[in-house]
Amino acid sequence: MGIYDLINKRYSVRAYKSDEVEENKLSYVLNAARLAPTASNQQPFQIIVIHTKNRMQELLTIYNKEWFIQAPMVLCVCGLPAIAWARRDGRLYLDVDVGIVMDHMILAASEIGLGTCFIAAFNAMNARQVLLLPEDVEPILFTPLGYPDDVPGIKVRKSLDELVRYEHW
């Protein structure tokens, strides 16, 4: 499958089968994260793999949607601000780096038949407590990881004319 077809195929999955994800597929997804470009190649992130079995109630305190815990695992990409690259004006690129890492994982998962859903609207304080995060680590993004138990809807996106400008604003 070409990259454009893969991008078009990917969707936000909100229903998952309970089937376990094979170790080689998990490794494939995690390796895609390792290969993601980050500013100055700092790789200022860590990924926490969380198995949902026997942790459902505490995981629901992070993100209170039943489909969040249907998949056999949830991935959390955490940022490490102390090693993230900053532009000369002080703009830290940590969130950009973590977004790229998550996108690589999501595309790799989709390629091998797994479903994901990019989650940023979670309870950060509860995430810190449940995942026992040190003070210098920030939970930034989550995704369930598992086999989809739904069908993709129709993608609605703005036209290129609404999104692209040439030469100036």
VMD Tcl script that builds the backbone (N, CA, C; Angstrom):
set m [mol new atoms 507]
animate dup $m
set s [atomselect $m all]
$s set {name element resname resid chain x y z} {
  {N N MET 1 A 0.851 -1.173 0.000}
  {CA C MET 1 A 0.000 0.000 0.000}
  {C C MET 1 A 0.896 1.235 0.000}
  {N N GLY 2 A 0.598 2.187 -0.862}
  {CA C GLY 2 A 1.352 3.434 -0.901}
  {C C GLY 2 A 0.988 4.335 0.258}
  {N N ILE 3 A 1.837 5.302 0.547}
  {CA C ILE 3 A 1.623 6.184 1.689}
  {C C ILE 3 A 0.327 6.975 1.558}
  {N N TYR 4 A 0.006 7.427 0.361}
  {CA C TYR 4 A -1.225 8.202 0.183}
  {C C TYR 4 A -2.449 7.334 0.475}
  {N N ASP 5 A -2.435 6.089 0.025}
  {CA C ASP 5 A -3.540 5.170 0.306}
  {C C ASP 5 A -3.648 4.900 1.804}
  {N N LEU 6 A -2.512 4.770 2.456}
  {CA C LEU 6 A -2.495 4.535 3.894}
  {C C LEU 6 A -3.078 5.734 4.652}
  {N N ILE 7 A -2.668 6.924 4.267}
  {CA C ILE 7 A -3.195 8.139 4.900}
  {C C ILE 7 A -4.707 8.215 4.713}
  {N N ASN 8 A -5.160 7.870 3.541}
  {CA C ASN 8 A -6.590 7.900 3.253}
  {C C ASN 8 A -7.351 6.814 4.022}
  {N N LYS 9 A -6.734 5.664 4.241}
  {CA C LYS 9 A -7.361 4.530 4.926}
  {C C LYS 9 A -7.509 4.779 6.438}
  {N N ARG 10 A -6.562 5.471 7.041}
  {CA C ARG 10 A -6.543 5.674 8.485}
  {C C ARG 10 A -7.770 6.461 8.946}
  {N N TYR 11 A -8.332 6.040 10.052}
  {CA C TYR 11 A -9.444 6.784 10.651}
  {C C TYR 11 A -9.392 6.623 12.162}
  {N N SER 12 A -10.124 7.449 12.872}
  {CA C SER 12 A -10.171 7.387 14.332}
  {C C SER 12 A -11.146 6.306 14.750}
  {N N VAL 13 A -10.613 5.234 15.296}
  {CA C VAL 13 A -11.416 4.080 15.695}
  {C C VAL 13 A -11.994 4.330 17.085}
  {N N ARG 14 A -13.309 4.074 17.212}
  {CA C ARG 14 A -13.966 4.282 18.504}
  {C C ARG 14 A -14.752 3.052 18.955}
  {N N ALA 15 A -14.335 1.896 18.438}
  {CA C ALA 15 A -14.860 0.607 18.901}
  {C C ALA 15 A -13.791 -0.437 18.585}
  {N N TYR 16 A -13.461 -1.254 19.590}
  {CA C TYR 16 A -12.369 -2.217 19.454}
  {C C TYR 16 A -12.793 -3.615 19.868}
  {N N LYS 17 A -12.222 -4.602 19.191}
  {CA C LYS 17 A -12.364 -5.987 19.612}
  {C C LYS 17 A -11.432 -6.211 20.793}
  {N N SER 18 A -11.702 -7.231 21.579}
  {CA C SER 18 A -10.843 -7.515 22.730}
  {C C SER 18 A -9.634 -8.381 22.346}
  {N N ASP 19 A -9.531 -8.784 21.071}
  {CA C ASP 19 A -8.421 -9.630 20.620}
  {C C ASP 19 A -7.076 -9.005 20.970}
  {N N GLU 20 A -6.179 -9.828 21.467}
  {CA C GLU 20 A -4.840 -9.355 21.816}
  {C C GLU 20 A -4.076 -8.901 20.572}
  {N N VAL 21 A -3.220 -7.922 20.744}
  {CA C VAL 21 A -2.322 -7.463 19.679}
  {C C VAL 21 A -1.044 -8.300 19.782}
  {N N GLU 22 A -0.668 -8.899 18.664}
  {CA C GLU 22 A 0.527 -9.731 18.637}
  {C C GLU 22 A 1.765 -8.894 18.948}
  {N N GLU 23 A 2.731 -9.504 19.627}
  {CA C GLU 23 A 3.950 -8.808 20.041}
  {C C GLU 23 A 4.698 -8.211 18.842}
  {N N ASN 24 A 4.740 -8.940 17.721}
  {CA C ASN 24 A 5.448 -8.410 16.550}
  {C C ASN 24 A 4.747 -7.176 15.984}
  {N N LYS 25 A 3.424 -7.113 16.091}
  {CA C LYS 25 A 2.700 -5.929 15.615}
  {C C LYS 25 A 2.930 -4.745 16.553}
  {N N LEU 26 A 2.935 -5.000 17.856}
  {CA C LEU 26 A 3.242 -3.935 18.802}
  {C C LEU 26 A 4.650 -3.401 18.533}
  {N N SER 27 A 5.603 -4.285 18.339}
  {CA C SER 27 A 6.983 -3.866 18.053}
  {C C SER 27 A 7.059 -3.036 16.777}
  {N N TYR 28 A 6.292 -3.420 15.776}
  {CA C TYR 28 A 6.263 -2.684 14.510}
  {C C TYR 28 A 5.807 -1.241 14.739}
  {N N VAL 29 A 4.744 -1.089 15.522}
  {CA C VAL 29 A 4.196 0.235 15.820}
  {C C VAL 29 A 5.198 1.052 16.646}
  {N N LEU 30 A 5.792 0.434 17.647}
  {CA C LEU 30 A 6.753 1.145 18.496}
  {C C LEU 30 A 8.010 1.528 17.723}
  {N N ASN 31 A 8.429 0.682 16.808}
  {CA C ASN 31 A 9.611 1.005 16.011}
  {C C ASN 31 A 9.335 2.180 15.077}
  {N N ALA 32 A 8.113 2.300 14.594}
  {CA C ALA 32 A 7.752 3.459 13.775}
  {C C ALA 32 A 7.941 4.744 14.584}
  {N N ALA 33 A 7.639 4.698 15.872}
  {CA C ALA 33 A 7.850 5.858 16.745}
  {C C ALA 33 A 9.338 6.174 16.856}
  {N N ARG 34 A 10.131 5.154 17.013}
  {CA C ARG 34 A 11.589 5.332 17.142}
  {C C ARG 34 A 12.178 5.993 15.895}
  {N N LEU 35 A 11.589 5.689 14.741}
  {CA C LEU 35 A 12.093 6.220 13.473}
  {C C LEU 35 A 11.565 7.615 13.135}
  {N N ALA 36 A 10.629 8.110 13.914}
  {CA C ALA 36 A 10.019 9.419 13.643}
  {C C ALA 36 A 11.052 10.536 13.766}
  {N N PRO 37 A 10.974 11.515 12.855}
  {CA C PRO 37 A 11.883 12.651 12.982}
  {C C PRO 37 A 11.474 13.549 14.144}
  {N N THR 38 A 12.455 14.017 14.880}
  {CA C THR 38 A 12.216 14.984 15.948}
  {C C THR 38 A 13.216 16.123 15.778}
  {N N ALA 39 A 12.894 17.264 16.330}
  {CA C ALA 39 A 13.754 18.440 16.192}
  {C C ALA 39 A 15.151 18.134 16.712}
  {N N SER 40 A 16.123 18.361 15.871}
  {CA C SER 40 A 17.531 18.121 16.192}
  {C C SER 40 A 17.783 16.672 16.627}
  {N N ASN 41 A 16.885 15.767 16.239}
  {CA C ASN 41 A 16.965 14.344 16.574}
  {C C ASN 41 A 17.144 14.100 18.078}
  {N N GLN 42 A 16.516 14.947 18.885}
  {CA C GLN 42 A 16.629 14.808 20.336}
  {C C GLN 42 A 15.838 13.616 20.889}
  {N N GLN 43 A 14.805 13.193 20.179}
  {CA C GLN 43 A 13.911 12.122 20.631}
  {C C GLN 43 A 13.476 12.327 22.095}
  {N N PRO 44 A 12.826 13.464 22.369}
  {CA C PRO 44 A 12.451 13.790 23.738}
  {C C PRO 44 A 11.118 13.158 24.157}
  {N N PHE 45 A 11.037 11.852 24.051}
  {CA C PHE 45 A 9.783 11.189 24.381}
  {C C PHE 45 A 10.044 9.803 24.962}
  {N N GLN 46 A 9.041 9.307 25.624}
  {CA C GLN 46 A 8.977 7.932 26.095}
  {C C GLN 46 A 7.553 7.467 25.840}
  {N N ILE 47 A 7.410 6.190 25.533}
  {CA C ILE 47 A 6.088 5.610 25.277}
  {C C ILE 47 A 5.794 4.618 26.393}
  {N N ILE 48 A 4.622 4.749 26.963}
  {CA C ILE 48 A 4.187 3.794 27.980}
  {C C ILE 48 A 3.125 2.907 27.352}
  {N N VAL 49 A 3.371 1.604 27.370}
  {CA C VAL 49 A 2.414 0.609 26.874}
  {C C VAL 49 A 1.625 0.127 28.090}
  {N N ILE 50 A 0.318 0.325 28.040}
  {CA C ILE 50 A -0.548 0.001 29.176}
  {C C ILE 50 A -1.542 -1.067 28.736}
  {N N HIS 51 A -1.502 -2.214 29.357}
  {CA C HIS 51 A -2.495 -3.258 29.068}
  {C C HIS 51 A -3.763 -2.914 29.852}
  {N N THR 52 A -4.891 -2.939 29.171}
  {CA C THR 52 A -6.138 -2.479 29.783}
  {C C THR 52 A -6.753 -3.500 30.742}
  {N N LYS 53 A -6.461 -4.775 30.537}
  {CA C LYS 53 A -7.042 -5.811 31.391}
  {C C LYS 53 A -6.680 -5.537 32.852}
  {N N ASN 54 A -7.665 -5.569 33.712}
  {CA C ASN 54 A -7.530 -5.329 35.152}
  {C C ASN 54 A -7.137 -3.901 35.514}
  {N N ARG 55 A -7.204 -2.974 34.541}
  {CA C ARG 55 A -6.859 -1.570 34.822}
  {C C ARG 55 A -7.940 -0.628 34.307}
  {N N MET 56 A -9.068 -1.189 33.941}
  {CA C MET 56 A -10.081 -0.401 33.253}
  {C C MET 56 A -10.584 0.779 34.070}
  {N N GLN 57 A -10.873 0.575 35.323}
  {CA C GLN 57 A -11.426 1.662 36.144}
  {C C GLN 57 A -10.448 2.813 36.278}
  {N N GLU 58 A -9.186 2.512 36.546}
  {CA C GLU 58 A -8.223 3.605 36.693}
  {C C GLU 58 A -7.952 4.289 35.354}
  {N N LEU 59 A -7.983 3.551 34.259}
  {CA C LEU 59 A -7.783 4.158 32.941}
  {C C LEU 59 A -8.941 5.074 32.565}
  {N N LEU 60 A -10.136 4.732 33.006}
  {CA C LEU 60 A -11.296 5.599 32.746}
  {C C LEU 60 A -11.190 6.938 33.472}
  {N N THR 61 A -10.361 7.027 34.518}
  {CA C THR 61 A -10.143 8.328 35.172}
  {C C THR 61 A -9.268 9.237 34.313}
  {N N ILE 62 A -8.548 8.647 33.364}
  {CA C ILE 62 A -7.722 9.428 32.439}
  {C C ILE 62 A -8.584 9.954 31.296}
  {N N TYR 63 A -9.378 9.068 30.727}
  {CA C TYR 63 A -10.264 9.445 29.616}
  {C C TYR 63 A -11.529 8.625 29.760}
  {N N ASN 64 A -12.637 9.285 30.039}
  {CA C ASN 64 A -13.858 8.610 30.440}
  {C C ASN 64 A -14.767 8.242 29.262}
  {N N LYS 65 A -14.250 7.434 28.361}
  {CA C LYS 65 A -15.048 6.892 27.254}
  {C C LYS 65 A -14.822 5.383 27.239}
  {N N GLU 66 A -15.903 4.633 27.193}
  {CA C GLU 66 A -15.795 3.167 27.249}
  {C C GLU 66 A -14.907 2.597 26.151}
  {N N TRP 67 A -14.943 3.184 24.955}
  {CA C TRP 67 A -14.137 2.646 23.860}
  {C C TRP 67 A -12.640 2.810 24.111}
  {N N PHE 68 A -12.263 3.737 24.986}
  {CA C PHE 68 A -10.856 3.962 25.328}
  {C C PHE 68 A -10.223 2.704 25.923}
  {N N ILE 69 A -11.027 1.937 26.647}
  {CA C ILE 69 A -10.488 0.748 27.317}
  {C C ILE 69 A -10.924 -0.570 26.670}
  {N N GLN 70 A -11.607 -0.506 25.525}
  {CA C GLN 70 A -12.009 -1.735 24.828}
  {C C GLN 70 A -10.820 -2.457 24.216}
  {N N ALA 71 A -9.871 -1.695 23.692}
  {CA C ALA 71 A -8.684 -2.297 23.074}
  {C C ALA 71 A -7.855 -2.967 24.166}
  {N N PRO 72 A -7.051 -3.952 23.805}
  {CA C PRO 72 A -6.249 -4.634 24.818}
  {C C PRO 72 A -5.125 -3.786 25.388}
  {N N MET 73 A -4.812 -2.694 24.715}
  {CA C MET 73 A -3.780 -1.814 25.247}
  {C C MET 73 A -4.016 -0.374 24.845}
  {N N VAL 74 A -3.401 0.495 25.611}
  {CA C VAL 74 A -3.410 1.922 25.366}
  {C C VAL 74 A -1.951 2.364 25.374}
  {N N LEU 75 A -1.608 3.260 24.458}
  {CA C LEU 75 A -0.264 3.816 24.421}
  {C C LEU 75 A -0.325 5.272 24.867}
  {N N CYS 76 A 0.639 5.669 25.676}
  {CA C CYS 76 A 0.773 7.065 26.080}
  {C C CYS 76 A 2.143 7.543 25.629}
  {N N VAL 77 A 2.164 8.644 24.883}
  {CA C VAL 77 A 3.443 9.245 24.509}
  {C C VAL 77 A 3.676 10.415 25.457}
  {N N CYS 78 A 4.748 10.305 26.201}
  {CA C CYS 78 A 5.121 11.329 27.172}
  {C C CYS 78 A 6.273 12.157 26.623}
  {N N GLY 79 A 6.277 13.432 26.965}
  {CA C GLY 79 A 7.343 14.323 26.547}
  {C C GLY 79 A 8.333 14.556 27.670}
  {N N LEU 80 A 9.576 14.764 27.255}
  {CA C LEU 80 A 10.665 15.050 28.190}
  {C C LEU 80 A 11.177 16.468 27.901}
  {N N PRO 81 A 10.572 17.484 28.525}
  {CA C PRO 81 A 10.914 18.872 28.214}
  {C C PRO 81 A 12.400 19.198 28.383}
  {N N ALA 82 A 13.055 18.572 29.316}
  {CA C ALA 82 A 14.458 18.898 29.583}
  {C C ALA 82 A 15.381 18.600 28.410}
  {N N ILE 83 A 14.988 17.671 27.526}
  {CA C ILE 83 A 15.865 17.353 26.393}
  {C C ILE 83 A 15.267 17.746 25.047}
  {N N ALA 84 A 14.123 18.426 25.070}
  {CA C ALA 84 A 13.488 18.864 23.822}
  {C C ALA 84 A 14.247 20.057 23.236}
  {N N TRP 85 A 14.251 20.126 21.923}
  {CA C TRP 85 A 14.918 21.226 21.224}
  {C C TRP 85 A 14.074 22.487 21.318}
  {N N ALA 86 A 14.735 23.616 21.477}
  {CA C ALA 86 A 14.056 24.910 21.506}
  {C C ALA 86 A 14.677 25.832 20.459}
  {N N ARG 87 A 13.819 26.549 19.773}
  {CA C ARG 87 A 14.259 27.548 18.795}
  {C C ARG 87 A 14.930 28.704 19.554}
  {N N ARG 88 A 15.664 29.527 18.869}
  {CA C ARG 88 A 16.377 30.642 19.521}
  {C C ARG 88 A 15.467 31.572 20.297}
  {N N ASP 89 A 14.211 31.686 19.880}
  {CA C ASP 89 A 13.282 32.560 20.607}
  {C C ASP 89 A 12.652 31.841 21.805}
  {N N GLY 90 A 13.096 30.624 22.070}
  {CA C GLY 90 A 12.617 29.878 23.227}
  {C C GLY 90 A 11.458 28.937 22.947}
  {N N ARG 91 A 10.917 28.962 21.736}
  {CA C ARG 91 A 9.780 28.079 21.381}
  {C C ARG 91 A 10.224 26.627 21.452}
  {N N LEU 92 A 9.638 25.892 22.391}
  {CA C LEU 92 A 9.948 24.479 22.591}
  {C C LEU 92 A 9.157 23.631 21.596}
  {N N TYR 93 A 9.797 22.681 20.957}
  {CA C TYR 93 A 9.164 21.866 19.924}
  {C C TYR 93 A 8.714 20.491 20.431}
  {N N LEU 94 A 8.568 20.345 21.714}
  {CA C LEU 94 A 8.183 19.077 22.316}
  {C C LEU 94 A 6.842 18.564 21.800}
  {N N ASP 95 A 5.827 19.403 21.782}
  {CA C ASP 95 A 4.504 18.966 21.326}
  {C C ASP 95 A 4.527 18.575 19.849}
  {N N VAL 96 A 5.302 19.298 19.053}
  {CA C VAL 96 A 5.434 18.951 17.633}
  {C C VAL 96 A 6.081 17.577 17.505}
  {N N ASP 97 A 7.173 17.373 18.220}
  {CA C ASP 97 A 7.875 16.082 18.166}
  {C C ASP 97 A 6.959 14.928 18.571}
  {N N VAL 98 A 6.246 15.094 19.663}
  {CA C VAL 98 A 5.357 14.034 20.144}
  {C C VAL 98 A 4.221 13.799 19.146}
  {N N GLY 99 A 3.716 14.859 18.524}
  {CA C GLY 99 A 2.682 14.705 17.498}
  {C C GLY 99 A 3.177 13.892 16.316}
  {N N ILE 100 A 4.408 14.136 15.899}
  {CA C ILE 100 A 4.991 13.369 14.792}
  {C C ILE 100 A 5.157 11.906 15.195}
  {N N VAL 101 A 5.630 11.673 16.396}
  {CA C VAL 101 A 5.801 10.300 16.904}
  {C C VAL 101 A 4.459 9.571 16.895}
  {N N MET 102 A 3.421 10.222 17.410}
  {CA C MET 102 A 2.101 9.601 17.445}
  {C C MET 102 A 1.595 9.332 16.034}
  {N N ASP 103 A 1.798 10.267 15.128}
  {CA C ASP 103 A 1.345 10.084 13.754}
  {C C ASP 103 A 2.040 8.880 13.103}
  {N N HIS 104 A 3.325 8.732 13.338}
  {CA C HIS 104 A 4.039 7.568 12.799}
  {C C HIS 104 A 3.451 6.265 13.353}
  {N N MET 105 A 3.160 6.240 14.654}
  {CA C MET 105 A 2.593 5.029 15.250}
  {C C MET 105 A 1.214 4.737 14.687}
  {N N ILE 106 A 0.401 5.757 14.539}
  {CA C ILE 106 A -0.963 5.592 14.050}
  {C C ILE 106 A -0.972 5.079 12.609}
  {N N LEU 107 A -0.092 5.624 11.780}
  {CA C LEU 107 A -0.017 5.159 10.396}
  {C C LEU 107 A 0.510 3.728 10.316}
  {N N ALA 108 A 1.520 3.410 11.104}
  {CA C ALA 108 A 2.053 2.043 11.118}
  {C C ALA 108 A 0.982 1.058 11.586}
  {N N ALA 109 A 0.227 1.436 12.611}
  {CA C ALA 109 A -0.842 0.574 13.118}
  {C C ALA 109 A -1.894 0.335 12.039}
  {N N SER 110 A -2.289 1.388 11.371}
  {CA C SER 110 A -3.300 1.276 10.319}
  {C C SER 110 A -2.817 0.367 9.188}
  {N N GLU 111 A -1.553 0.483 8.849}
  {CA C GLU 111 A -0.984 -0.338 7.778}
  {C C GLU 111 A -1.122 -1.831 8.061}
  {N N ILE 112 A -1.028 -2.224 9.326}
  {CA C ILE 112 A -1.069 -3.651 9.675}
  {C C ILE 112 A -2.412 -4.085 10.257}
  {N N GLY 113 A -3.444 -3.263 10.039}
  {CA C GLY 113 A -4.797 -3.656 10.409}
  {C C GLY 113 A -5.226 -3.327 11.820}
  {N N LEU 114 A -4.448 -2.527 12.537}
  {CA C LEU 114 A -4.806 -2.131 13.893}
  {C C LEU 114 A -5.476 -0.767 13.881}
  {N N GLY 115 A -6.280 -0.526 14.892}
  {CA C GLY 115 A -6.975 0.744 15.016}
  {C C GLY 115 A -6.385 1.585 16.129}
  {N N THR 116 A -6.553 2.895 15.981}
  {CA C THR 116 A -6.061 3.866 16.951}
  {C C THR 116 A -7.010 5.058 16.975}
  {N N CYS 117 A -6.833 5.909 17.959}
  {CA C CYS 117 A -7.543 7.185 18.003}
  {C C CYS 117 A -6.701 8.168 18.805}
  {N N PHE 118 A -6.289 9.221 18.165}
  {CA C PHE 118 A -5.448 10.273 18.723}
  {C C PHE 118 A -6.221 10.975 19.837}
  {N N ILE 119 A -5.750 10.908 21.091}
  {CA C ILE 119 A -6.471 11.497 22.221}
  {C C ILE 119 A -5.587 12.513 22.945}
  {N N ALA 120 A -6.050 13.754 22.938}
  {CA C ALA 120 A -5.350 14.818 23.647}
  {C C ALA 120 A -6.205 15.396 24.782}
  {N N ALA 121 A -7.521 15.145 24.750}
  {CA C ALA 121 A -8.450 15.721 25.731}
  {C C ALA 121 A -8.634 14.774 26.906}
  {N N PHE 122 A -7.559 14.554 27.636}
  {CA C PHE 122 A -7.602 13.639 28.776}
  {C C PHE 122 A -7.283 14.400 30.061}
  {N N ASN 123 A -7.482 13.756 31.197}
  {CA C ASN 123 A -7.195 14.358 32.489}
  {C C ASN 123 A -5.710 14.133 32.801}
  {N N ALA 124 A -4.919 15.172 32.617}
  {CA C ALA 124 A -3.461 15.056 32.770}
  {C C ALA 124 A -3.056 14.720 34.201}
  {N N MET 125 A -3.748 15.284 35.184}
  {CA C MET 125 A -3.392 15.008 36.580}
  {C C MET 125 A -3.629 13.527 36.899}
  {N N ASN 126 A -4.759 12.993 36.457}
  {CA C ASN 126 A -5.020 11.570 36.691}
  {C C ASN 126 A -4.035 10.693 35.922}
  {N N ALA 127 A -3.675 11.105 34.718}
  {CA C ALA 127 A -2.692 10.350 33.940}
  {C C ALA 127 A -1.365 10.290 34.692}
  {N N ARG 128 A -0.958 11.405 35.254}
  {CA C ARG 128 A 0.306 11.454 36.021}
  {C C ARG 128 A 0.255 10.464 37.188}
  {N N GLN 129 A -0.877 10.431 37.886}
  {CA C GLN 129 A -1.012 9.560 39.055}
  {C C GLN 129 A -1.077 8.093 38.658}
  {N N VAL 130 A -1.908 7.767 37.679}
  {CA C VAL 130 A -2.087 6.368 37.268}
  {C C VAL 130 A -0.791 5.800 36.697}
  {N N LEU 131 A -0.057 6.610 35.933}
  {CA C LEU 131 A 1.154 6.128 35.272}
  {C C LEU 131 A 2.418 6.365 36.095}
  {N N LEU 132 A 2.258 6.924 37.290}
  {CA C LEU 132 A 3.381 7.175 38.202}
  {C C LEU 132 A 4.495 7.976 37.530}
  {N N LEU 133 A 4.104 9.052 36.857}
  {CA C LEU 133 A 5.066 9.849 36.105}
  {C C LEU 133 A 5.893 10.745 37.021}
  {N N PRO 134 A 7.186 10.803 36.774}
  {CA C PRO 134 A 8.026 11.761 37.505}
  {C C PRO 134 A 7.632 13.188 37.127}
  {N N GLU 135 A 8.015 14.148 37.950}
  {CA C GLU 135 A 7.655 15.550 37.728}
  {C C GLU 135 A 8.128 16.086 36.385}
  {N N ASP 136 A 9.272 15.619 35.910}
  {CA C ASP 136 A 9.859 16.159 34.685}
  {C C ASP 136 A 9.382 15.458 33.408}
  {N N VAL 137 A 8.299 14.680 33.515}
  {CA C VAL 137 A 7.728 13.965 32.370}
  {C C VAL 137 A 6.286 14.428 32.182}
  {N N GLU 138 A 5.928 14.752 30.926}
  {CA C GLU 138 A 4.584 15.243 30.633}
  {C C GLU 138 A 3.802 14.234 29.800}
  {N N PRO 139 A 2.618 13.812 30.258}
  {CA C PRO 139 A 1.769 12.996 29.391}
  {C C PRO 139 A 1.180 13.916 28.318}
  {N N ILE 140 A 1.368 13.572 27.043}
  {CA C ILE 140 A 0.927 14.486 25.987}
  {C C ILE 140 A -0.168 13.887 25.118}
  {N N LEU 141 A -0.029 12.632 24.720}
  {CA C LEU 141 A -1.025 12.007 23.845}
  {C C LEU 141 A -1.249 10.556 24.226}
  {N N PHE 142 A -2.476 10.102 23.999}
  {CA C PHE 142 A -2.846 8.701 24.198}
  {C C PHE 142 A -3.470 8.159 22.922}
  {N N THR 143 A -3.427 6.845 22.775}
  {CA C THR 143 A -4.241 6.147 21.785}
  {C C THR 143 A -4.498 4.733 22.264}
  {N N PRO 144 A -5.736 4.254 22.093}
  {CA C PRO 144 A -5.954 2.815 22.237}
  {C C PRO 144 A -5.222 2.141 21.076}
  {N N LEU 145 A -4.901 0.862 21.232}
  {CA C LEU 145 A -4.297 0.092 20.152}
  {C C LEU 145 A -4.930 -1.292 20.152}
  {N N GLY 146 A -5.622 -1.591 19.062}
  {CA C GLY 146 A -6.292 -2.878 18.963}
  {C C GLY 146 A -6.945 -3.043 17.608}
  {N N TYR 147 A -7.687 -4.120 17.476}
  {CA C TYR 147 A -8.371 -4.404 16.219}
  {C C TYR 147 A -9.709 -3.674 16.187}
  {N N PRO 148 A -9.974 -2.929 15.117}
  {CA C PRO 148 A -11.233 -2.177 15.023}
  {C C PRO 148 A -12.459 -3.089 15.044}
  {N N ASP 149 A -13.512 -2.598 15.675}
  {CA C ASP 149 A -14.794 -3.292 15.694}
  {C C ASP 149 A -15.875 -2.319 15.211}
  {N N ASP 150 A -15.501 -1.507 14.238}
  {CA C ASP 150 A -16.438 -0.580 13.613}
  {C C ASP 150 A -16.015 -0.387 12.169}
  {N N VAL 151 A -16.694 0.462 11.472}
  {CA C VAL 151 A -16.328 0.758 10.081}
  {C C VAL 151 A -16.091 2.258 9.973}
  {N N PRO 152 A -15.147 2.642 9.118}
  {CA C PRO 152 A -14.871 4.071 9.000}
  {C C PRO 152 A -16.048 4.819 8.392}
  {N N GLY 153 A -16.254 6.012 8.883}
  {CA C GLY 153 A -17.269 6.879 8.299}
  {C C GLY 153 A -16.687 7.640 7.115}
  {N N ILE 154 A -17.465 8.510 6.562}
  {CA C ILE 154 A -17.008 9.339 5.447}
  {C C ILE 154 A -16.138 10.457 6.014}
  {N N LYS 155 A -14.960 10.628 5.417}
  {CA C LYS 155 A -14.069 11.698 5.869}
  {C C LYS 155 A -14.549 13.031 5.306}
  {N N VAL 156 A -14.680 13.987 6.204}
  {CA C VAL 156 A -15.051 15.334 5.797}
  {C C VAL 156 A -13.848 16.223 6.078}
  {N N ARG 157 A -13.324 16.812 5.036}
  {CA C ARG 157 A -12.168 17.690 5.167}
  {C C ARG 157 A -12.400 18.947 4.338}
  {N N LYS 158 A -11.764 20.037 4.742}
  {CA C LYS 158 A -11.830 21.271 3.975}
  {C C LYS 158 A -11.124 21.074 2.636}
  {N N SER 159 A -11.484 21.896 1.670}
  {CA C SER 159 A -10.821 21.842 0.361}
  {C C SER 159 A -9.430 22.470 0.477}
  {N N LEU 160 A -8.565 22.138 -0.453}
  {CA C LEU 160 A -7.233 22.733 -0.474}
  {C C LEU 160 A -7.304 24.255 -0.582}
  {N N ASP 161 A -8.284 24.768 -1.309}
  {CA C ASP 161 A -8.435 26.216 -1.448}
  {C C ASP 161 A -8.635 26.902 -0.096}
  {N N GLU 162 A -9.229 26.188 0.848}
  {CA C GLU 162 A -9.461 26.743 2.178}
  {C C GLU 162 A -8.245 26.603 3.092}
  {N N LEU 163 A -7.292 25.780 2.699}
  {CA C LEU 163 A -6.167 25.450 3.583}
  {C C LEU 163 A -4.800 25.942 3.108}
  {N N VAL 164 A -4.671 26.256 1.847}
  {CA C VAL 164 A -3.350 26.554 1.293}
  {C C VAL 164 A -3.299 27.979 0.752}
  {N N ARG 165 A -2.212 28.656 1.045}
  {CA C ARG 165 A -1.944 29.998 0.499}
  {C C ARG 165 A -0.579 29.947 -0.158}
  {N N TYR 166 A -0.388 30.703 -1.204}
  {CA C TYR 166 A 0.874 30.726 -1.929}
  {C C TYR 166 A 1.534 32.088 -1.798}
  {N N GLU 167 A 2.804 32.061 -1.494}
  {CA C GLU 167 A 3.694 33.225 -1.451}
  {C C GLU 167 A 3.465 34.163 -0.271}
  {N N HIS 168 A 2.258 34.367 0.190}
  {CA C HIS 168 A 1.985 35.248 1.323}
  {C C HIS 168 A 0.551 34.993 1.796}
  {N N TRP 169 A 0.178 35.626 2.908}
  {CA C TRP 169 A -1.147 35.403 3.481}
  {C C TRP 169 A -2.199 35.889 2.533}
}
mol reanalyze $m
mol bondsrecalc $m
mol representation Tube
mol addrep $m
